Amino acid sequence: MNSEIDCIGLFCPIPVIKAKIAYKNIKSHESITIVTDHSCTQQGILEAFKNYNCKIEIEDNAGIWYIRITKL
């Protein structure tokens, strides 16, 4: 299952908080995707999840970032 969280227009730390809440509700090998238009969210997510057992993939599509977090 992959759920998408729309964080367009939201400033940090809101996307990070939403990501952490959603991450707690997914199972191993499931993922969440944060959709954001603020580049600082990438660094916030990377920093917040550095000690989690997860894989993070970031895709930039014309100023919209898709940050996929997969629980391992």
Summary of the structure (lengths in Angstrom):
residues: 72
radius of gyration: 10.9
end to end distance: 13.3
largest distance: 30.8
contacts: 203
relative contact order: 0.27
helix: 28%
strand: 38%
